[in-house]
Every structure is written in structure tokens, then in C-alpha cells.
Amino acid sequence: MVIHKRQQFADADQQLATLAKALGHPARVAIVRLLAQRRACVCGELVLELPLSQSTVSQHLKELKVAGLVHGEVDGPRVCYCLDAQGWQLARLLLGGLLAELLTTPDAAGCC
């Protein structure tokens, strides 16, 4: 049986990497901020607020959805997007754990 290199990392580290990748684009951060302000939004409304095409916004929403940070509900011909509370709880737990670990590690700030 061949083990993929990615499988050698802890599940939590893989989840954290997925979250970081999803938030690793400024457009996605802007989308998250807009969804947090509005509580829910249709893709077309986001397009009006961002300097991006509808297809680009849809692609960014898909990445956020795959990471579990956003979910969409079909509302007739449209999809209404909102932040996924459970996904953000997990993000807070994983990011908080990493930051706490870094801040409590002696000499974490300096390497030499």
C-alpha cells in the first residue's frame, strides 16, 4: 500500500492548511468580510461590491465552500451564501491552537 505524503501529516494540520489556502487570497478575505457584514448574500450582490467578474466571485465562493467556511442555499434560481458557523468555530480552534503553541514556545521568535 502506497501512502501519500500528505497522509503523513496530522488531520488537524491538513485542515489548517486547507483553511489557510482558502483565506490565502485577498478576494476571499473580502468576500468573508462582506458575508459577515450582511449575514447572507447572493453572488450577484457580491459582484456589485467587488472589482471581479461573476465567474471569478463564484470560483472564490467555491473555494471557501470547499474549506467549510461558507455554505450556500438554493433560493429559486439564485444561491444565497452565508458564513458557516461550524466551519469558523473549527478555524478559530485550529488557528488559536497554532498561535497558542507558537506563543508559549521559548525562543519561538528568534532562530539564531
Helices and strands as residue ranges (DSSP letters): G 5-8, H 11-22, H 26-38, E 41-42, H 43-49, H 54-66, E 70-75, E 78-83, H 85-104
